[in-house]
Amino acid sequence: MPPAPAAASAPARPLPLFDHHIHSDMRNADDYELMAISGVLTALAPCSSSHEARTTGQAFAARFDRLLDAETGRAAVYGVDLYVGLSVHAADMTGLDSALAGVDELEKRLDHPRVKAIGEVSLRRLTREETAVLEAQLRLAARTGTPVMVETPPPAAAFTDMLPVLARAVERSGVDPALVAVMDLDEHKLGQVRAAGPLAECGGYGLAVSPRQDALFAVREKITHREVTEILDRWGPDRLMLNTGFHFGSADPLGLAKTVHRLRLGGVPEPTVRALAHGNAARFFDIPG
């Protein structure tokens, strides 16, 4: 009988994980239990598009309050300490006046202890109205010192078109780039962001991670632990932040824990893994503890 293959030595101690980019408010609450069991006891849910047209400031306010009250309560039932980001998302805009009224409602809630970011801010059609609302939120971040999460589009061409518009908006708004985190990056997109003027000085670069899935309804494809390792070899761990970015489609709430486990088994140094999975994002978003 041939000898059994040598088993990889699994890391003995679990790591505390901070998943700073989850869209859990459009998913089953049982995801929180899976996250908590896997070591994700702290998370942040930004205000992404809910695919509902919002025609008044109060319509945006209702979404904000649902995140702040109902969603943080759902997470707490399962032992997850949930923070939120609030924003007027470009995909939910129906007009400039109502969107700016939504920004006013956002400002009223920035002092809430659960609000840790303005986000996700976004551009979809690159219109003047979208850009005006983006800049209004960046100016609000500049005035208040609030971190900003920027959603980026999956198609490569749309991402490339967005970057110069985003860079100009950051410059015109006067926001410190160190307050800005760009989400949904892979190695190629990260290189583009780092070459995009003020975005090279961003405070955080979000990498949505998960083992590959063959899913019918995957809104975004995540990067694997192997791709994370390639990014580390090229750029190092500075300002890199791992998250699941899981959404209303087919996505794995255990994606962060699985990726971290594979990075550790692959020999990535423990301090680097801790920075990627918790420390960098916790510092950027000023998470207690």
Secondary structure, 3 states (H helix, E strand, C coil): CCCCCCCCCCCCCCCCEEECCCCHHHCCCHHHHHHHHHCEEEEEECCCCCCCCECCHHHHHHHHHHHHHHHHHHHHHCCCEEEEEECCCHHHECCHHHHHHHHHHHHHCCCCCCEEEEEEECCCCCCHHHHHHHHHHHHHHHHHCCCEEECCCCCHHHHHHHHHHHHHHHHHHCCCHHHEEECCCCHHHHHHHHCCHHHHHCCEEEEEECCCCCCCCCCCCCECHHHHHHHHHHHCCCCEEEECCCCCCCCCCCHHHHHHHHHHHCCCCHHHHHHHHHHHHHHHHCCCC
